[in-house]
Structure formats: C-alpha cells, structure tokens
C-alpha cells in the first residue's frame, strides 16, 4: 500500500510540475523598409522598463535586447526583413524598431521626436509613442506582425 501511495504522489507531483511550467510564446512578423538608408535596424521586444530606457536620448543601442539587422543591398532590394522572438514568457511587451541611419550606435532625438526612422507593432500618431499605446499582452503566439519604417 505504501508503494502505491508513493507512486501516486510522485505521479501527482510530476504532473503538477508540467502544469505549472511557464508557458513560452513566439512573436514574429516583418518590417517593411521604405527608404534607401544604410545603418543597422534594431528590432526589439521590450518590457515597459526596457522601453523607457530605450527612448532616452543617447541610449546605447547595443545595451538593448534587440535583434540587429545589418542593412545590405539584398535587404534593400527585398524591401523587408523578417523577425522572430522565440520562448518569450507571458507578459506585457512592445515590438519597437529603430533604424540607426547615422551609424552612431545611439538613439538620436531632437526634442520630442526621433531623428531616425522607427516603427512599432501598434501604430501611433505620436512622435515618441507612449507605452500605453504600443504595449500588448502576450498570452499566445503572435504572428504576422507588420511594421513600416
């Protein structure tokens, strides 16, 4: 009887561990390139805090959790670049893109506007988008995102 009880308890604990394992999701899409610039494109999946740091003038782009796309002739001809973020935990994020056309490795702003092309998953009319307009809750895979730059 003791062996059966222990076997049942072990099975229950193992099943519980799988049930409470953190779910992971995928975020993917493409960025449409509308200009013939050089410089790297940063495609970022950011939390609120990461976004607030990202938009600070002079922020070093290498310090952000972004996919870096090095612009080249083939990408310019294609006019778009795909992106995928895998194994992302449930949470609140934004997808934000920034094109470092002057290749200084920093976020450049002039007053309340970015000096270089940018885009986001959720469109906004603001020159520097407020978090509340571009955030989304990640509770399932999100695919087919389209961002214009």
C-alpha positions as CSV (number, residue, x, y, z in Angstrom):
1,X,0.0,0.0,0.0
2,X,2.9,2.4,0.9
3,X,4.5,1.8,-2.6
4,X,1.2,2.6,-4.3
5,X,0.8,5.8,-2.3
6,X,4.3,6.9,-3.1
7,X,3.9,6.1,-6.8
8,X,0.6,8.1,-6.8
9,X,2.3,11.0,-5.0
10,X,5.3,11.0,-7.4
11,X,3.0,10.9,-10.4
12,X,0.9,13.8,-9.0
13,X,3.9,15.9,-8.3
14,X,5.3,15.3,-11.8
15,X,2.0,16.2,-13.4
16,X,1.8,19.3,-11.3
17,X,5.2,20.4,-12.3
18,X,4.3,20.2,-16.0
19,X,1.0,22.0,-15.4
20,X,2.7,24.9,-13.7
21,X,5.7,25.2,-16.1
22,X,5.9,28.7,-17.5
23,X,4.4,28.9,-20.9
24,X,6.5,30.4,-23.7
25,X,5.3,32.1,-26.8
26,X,6.6,33.3,-30.2
27,X,6.3,36.8,-31.6
28,X,7.1,37.2,-35.3
29,X,6.5,39.3,-38.3
30,X,8.2,41.6,-40.8
31,X,9.5,45.1,-41.1
32,X,8.9,46.9,-44.4
33,X,11.8,49.1,-45.4
34,X,10.6,52.2,-47.3
35,X,14.0,54.1,-47.5
36,X,17.4,53.5,-49.1
37,X,19.4,54.2,-45.9
38,X,22.4,52.4,-44.6
39,X,22.9,51.6,-40.9
40,X,21.6,48.8,-38.7
41,X,17.9,48.2,-37.9
42,X,17.2,47.3,-34.3
43,X,14.1,45.1,-33.9
44,X,13.2,45.0,-30.2
45,X,10.8,43.1,-28.0
46,X,10.7,45.3,-24.9
47,X,9.1,45.4,-21.5
48,X,7.9,48.7,-20.1
49,X,11.2,49.4,-18.3
50,X,13.3,48.4,-21.3
51,X,11.2,50.7,-23.5
52,X,11.6,53.6,-21.1
53,X,15.4,53.2,-21.1
54,X,15.5,52.7,-24.9
55,X,13.9,56.0,-25.7
56,X,16.3,58.1,-23.6
57,X,18.3,60.4,-25.9
58,X,21.8,59.0,-26.4
59,X,20.8,55.5,-25.2
60,X,23.4,53.0,-26.5
61,X,21.6,50.6,-28.8
62,X,24.0,47.7,-28.1
63,X,22.6,47.7,-24.5
64,X,19.1,46.8,-25.6
65,X,17.6,43.3,-26.1
66,X,17.2,43.7,-29.8
67,X,17.8,41.7,-33.0
68,X,20.2,43.7,-35.1
69,X,19.8,43.6,-38.8
70,X,22.8,44.9,-40.8
71,X,21.5,46.7,-43.9
72,X,22.8,45.4,-47.2
73,X,22.0,45.6,-50.9
74,X,19.9,42.4,-50.8
75,X,17.7,43.7,-47.9
76,X,17.2,47.0,-49.7
77,X,16.1,45.1,-52.8
78,X,13.8,42.9,-50.9
79,X,12.3,45.8,-49.1
80,X,11.5,43.9,-45.9
81,X,13.1,41.8,-43.2
82,X,11.5,39.1,-41.1
83,X,11.9,38.7,-37.3
84,X,11.1,36.0,-34.7
85,X,11.4,36.1,-31.0
86,X,11.0,32.6,-29.5
87,X,10.5,31.3,-26.0
88,X,9.1,34.5,-24.6
89,X,7.3,34.3,-21.3
90,X,3.8,35.6,-20.8
91,X,3.9,39.3,-20.1
92,X,3.3,42.8,-21.4
93,X,5.6,43.9,-24.2
94,X,6.0,46.2,-27.2
95,X,7.7,45.5,-30.5
96,X,9.7,48.6,-31.4
97,X,12.0,49.1,-34.4
98,X,14.7,51.8,-34.8
99,X,17.0,52.4,-37.8
100,X,20.4,53.8,-36.8
101,X,21.0,55.5,-40.2
102,X,23.8,57.7,-39.0
103,X,25.5,54.6,-37.5
104,X,26.5,56.2,-34.2
105,X,25.0,53.3,-32.1
106,X,22.8,55.7,-30.2
107,X,19.1,56.7,-30.0
108,X,19.0,60.2,-31.6
109,X,16.3,62.6,-30.6
110,X,15.5,66.2,-31.3
111,X,13.1,67.5,-28.7
112,X,10.1,65.2,-28.7
113,X,10.9,63.4,-31.9
114,X,13.3,60.7,-33.1
115,X,15.8,61.8,-35.7
116,X,15.8,58.4,-37.4
117,X,13.1,56.1,-38.7
118,X,11.3,54.0,-36.2
119,X,8.2,51.8,-36.1
120,X,6.1,49.8,-33.7
121,X,3.7,46.8,-33.8
122,X,0.8,49.0,-32.7
123,X,0.7,52.2,-34.7
124,X,0.5,55.6,-33.0
125,X,0.2,59.2,-34.2
126,X,2.7,60.4,-31.5
127,X,6.3,61.3,-32.4
128,X,7.5,59.4,-29.4
129,X,5.0,56.7,-28.7
130,X,3.6,56.4,-25.2
131,X,3.9,52.9,-23.7
132,X,0.1,52.6,-23.2
133,X,-0.5,52.9,-27.0
134,X,2.1,50.4,-28.2
135,X,2.0,47.7,-25.5
136,X,0.3,44.3,-25.8
137,X,-0.3,41.4,-23.5
138,X,1.5,38.2,-24.7
139,X,-0.8,35.3,-23.8
140,X,-0.5,33.3,-27.0
141,X,1.7,33.2,-30.1
142,X,1.5,36.4,-32.2
143,X,2.5,36.1,-35.8
144,X,2.1,38.2,-38.9
145,X,3.1,41.5,-37.4
146,X,3.6,44.2,-40.0
147,X,5.8,47.3,-39.2
148,X,6.6,50.0,-41.7
149,X,9.7,52.1,-41.4
